[in-house]
């Protein structure tokens, strides 16, 4: 397997990409271990994750790394989100963070049956 580019993406999208490579015959012990890890920590459907990731980037102006962490970890509270904002250049109002929590509740948490 050759690395073509490096970028921050949420865990569900990484799992989907790796599954596509496995289907094309790319499977090694490293790929198997990575798939096990990604399967254990995927909290959101990959298609939903992509939509939420794009919304966080476009509507809230989050950086790739922050949006990826939020979609990967699916925080349930404003305080959990605040911890992930270290890479951001701006301060977020509580109302914006509430909207992010609601977005996650209505998408990723709904998808996984969590509330």
Order of alpha helices (4+ residues) and beta strands (2+ residues): alpha-alpha-alpha-alpha-alpha-alpha-alpha
